[in-house]
């Protein structure tokens, strides 16, 4: 029964991610929400090129104290590959849903610009979100939200979602992320 519940929650989260990625929901990215988490990057870094919106789930709920998810370890890893023939810039931004959770609006970071050489890729994982893109203080051991990737040209973007315990991986799902613009 426990295995079934972990898989059920995992696939519910992935279903929500799939709806967002397929464009059934349109996401707007406000320019100025919160403020404590600004990374010092550009306030607005919209390139007019492709934009990718990737849901992330990060952290541990070992005792089941969070009613939102089952006990376990959750991780998201996003790979961004530059297939073009030139160095391109991507602007990364995060918008948190949890904390605070519920119907409260979470904090948002500024943009962090990264250059990706032709034929190269970068990885954005939970540590990157918490320590590099968002420079505010996240005291929560479990956090969720969206990673916004604003690119100058089309990129190959995939998200890998992993859930399990400290001892074993229960499920891994890899999704190709289409652009929302």
C-alpha positions as CSV (number, residue, x, y, z in Angstrom):
1,X,0.0,0.0,0.0
2,X,2.9,2.4,0.8
3,X,4.5,1.7,-2.6
4,X,1.2,2.4,-4.3
5,X,0.8,5.8,-2.5
6,X,4.3,6.9,-3.4
7,X,3.7,6.1,-7.0
8,X,0.3,7.7,-7.0
9,X,1.6,11.0,-5.6
10,X,4.6,10.9,-8.0
11,X,2.3,10.5,-11.0
12,X,-0.1,13.2,-9.8
13,X,2.8,15.6,-9.6
14,X,4.0,14.5,-13.1
15,X,0.5,14.9,-14.5
16,X,0.4,18.5,-13.3
17,X,3.8,19.0,-14.8
18,X,2.7,17.5,-18.1
19,X,-0.4,19.8,-18.2
20,X,1.7,22.8,-17.7
21,X,4.3,21.6,-20.3
22,X,1.7,20.8,-22.9
23,X,0.3,24.3,-22.7
24,X,-3.1,23.6,-21.2
25,X,-2.2,26.3,-18.6
26,X,-0.7,29.6,-19.5
27,X,1.8,30.9,-17.0
28,X,2.6,34.5,-16.5
29,X,5.8,35.6,-15.0
30,X,5.4,38.8,-12.9
31,X,8.3,41.1,-12.9
32,X,8.3,42.1,-9.3
33,X,7.0,39.7,-6.6
34,X,8.5,39.3,-3.2
35,X,11.9,40.7,-3.2
36,X,14.0,38.9,-0.6
37,X,15.2,36.4,-3.2
38,X,16.5,38.6,-5.9
39,X,19.7,37.2,-7.3
40,X,21.0,40.6,-8.4
41,X,20.4,39.5,-12.0
42,X,18.4,41.5,-14.5
43,X,14.9,42.4,-13.4
44,X,13.5,41.4,-16.8
45,X,15.6,39.3,-19.2
46,X,13.0,38.5,-21.8
47,X,14.8,37.8,-25.1
48,X,11.8,37.3,-27.2
49,X,13.1,33.8,-28.0
50,X,11.8,30.4,-26.7
51,X,10.7,30.2,-23.1
52,X,10.5,27.0,-21.0
53,X,8.6,26.5,-17.8
54,X,9.6,23.5,-15.7
55,X,8.0,22.4,-12.5
56,X,10.4,21.3,-9.7
57,X,10.0,19.3,-6.5
58,X,12.9,19.2,-4.2
59,X,13.7,18.0,-0.7
60,X,12.7,15.5,1.9
61,X,9.5,14.6,3.7
62,X,10.9,11.8,5.9
63,X,8.2,11.6,8.5
64,X,5.2,12.5,6.3
65,X,4.8,15.8,8.1
66,X,3.8,17.6,4.9
67,X,0.3,16.5,3.9
68,X,1.1,17.6,0.3
69,X,3.3,14.7,-0.5
70,X,4.1,11.2,0.8
71,X,7.2,10.6,2.8
72,X,10.3,10.3,0.8
73,X,13.2,12.1,-1.0
74,X,12.2,14.2,-4.1
75,X,14.6,15.6,-6.6
76,X,14.4,17.4,-10.0
77,X,17.3,17.8,-12.5
78,X,16.9,20.0,-15.6
79,X,19.3,19.6,-18.5
80,X,19.6,22.4,-21.1
81,X,21.5,21.6,-24.3
82,X,22.5,24.2,-27.0
83,X,22.1,22.5,-30.4
84,X,22.9,25.8,-32.3
85,X,26.2,26.5,-34.0
86,X,27.1,29.4,-31.7
87,X,27.3,30.3,-28.0
88,X,23.9,31.3,-26.7
89,X,22.6,32.8,-23.5
90,X,19.8,31.5,-21.3
91,X,18.3,33.4,-18.5
92,X,17.2,31.4,-15.4
93,X,14.6,32.4,-12.9
94,X,12.7,30.6,-10.1
95,X,9.2,31.1,-8.7
96,X,8.4,29.3,-5.5
97,X,5.1,27.7,-4.7
98,X,6.2,26.1,-1.4
99,X,7.2,27.9,0.8
100,X,4.8,29.4,1.6
101,X,2.4,27.0,0.1
102,X,-1.4,27.0,0.1
103,X,-2.8,29.9,-1.8
104,X,0.0,32.3,-0.7
105,X,2.2,33.7,-3.4
106,X,5.8,32.5,-3.2
107,X,9.0,34.4,-3.7
108,X,10.6,34.9,-7.1
109,X,14.3,35.4,-8.0
110,X,15.9,37.7,-10.4
111,X,17.3,36.4,-13.7
112,X,20.7,34.6,-13.7
113,X,22.3,34.6,-17.2
114,X,24.4,31.7,-18.4
115,X,26.3,31.3,-21.6
116,X,26.1,27.8,-23.2
117,X,28.7,27.0,-25.9
118,X,27.6,25.3,-29.1
119,X,27.0,21.5,-28.5
120,X,27.3,22.0,-24.7
121,X,24.8,21.7,-21.9
122,X,24.2,22.8,-18.3
123,X,22.4,21.1,-15.5
124,X,20.1,22.9,-13.0
125,X,19.3,20.8,-10.0
126,X,17.8,21.4,-6.5
127,X,21.1,22.7,-5.1
128,X,21.4,25.2,-8.1
129,X,17.9,26.4,-7.6
130,X,18.4,26.9,-3.8
131,X,22.0,28.3,-3.9
132,X,22.8,29.9,-7.3
133,X,19.6,31.1,-8.9
134,X,17.8,32.1,-5.7
135,X,20.0,34.0,-3.3
136,X,17.4,34.4,-0.6
137,X,17.2,32.1,2.4
138,X,15.2,28.9,2.1
139,X,14.9,27.4,5.5
140,X,12.4,24.7,4.4
141,X,13.7,21.2,3.7
142,X,11.1,20.7,1.0
143,X,10.3,23.3,-1.7
144,X,8.4,23.4,-5.0
145,X,7.9,25.9,-7.8
146,X,8.8,26.6,-11.4
147,X,12.1,27.2,-13.2
148,X,11.8,29.6,-16.0
149,X,14.3,29.4,-18.8
150,X,14.3,32.2,-21.3
151,X,16.5,31.4,-24.3
152,X,17.8,33.3,-27.3
153,X,17.3,30.3,-29.6
154,X,15.5,26.9,-29.3
155,X,17.2,24.6,-26.7
156,X,16.8,20.9,-25.9
157,X,15.4,20.9,-22.4
158,X,14.6,17.8,-20.3
159,X,13.6,17.4,-16.7
160,X,14.3,14.3,-14.6
161,X,12.1,13.7,-11.6
162,X,13.3,11.2,-9.0
163,X,11.5,10.1,-5.8
164,X,12.5,7.4,-3.3
165,X,13.8,6.9,0.1
166,X,17.4,7.4,1.4
167,X,18.0,3.7,0.6
168,X,16.3,3.2,-2.7
169,X,14.9,5.0,-5.8
170,X,11.1,4.3,-6.2
171,X,10.6,6.1,-9.5
172,X,12.4,8.1,-12.1
173,X,10.7,10.0,-14.9
174,X,12.3,11.9,-17.7
175,X,10.3,14.5,-19.7
176,X,11.2,16.6,-22.7
177,X,10.0,20.1,-22.1
178,X,8.5,22.0,-25.0
179,X,8.7,25.8,-25.1
180,X,5.7,27.7,-23.9
181,X,6.5,30.6,-26.2
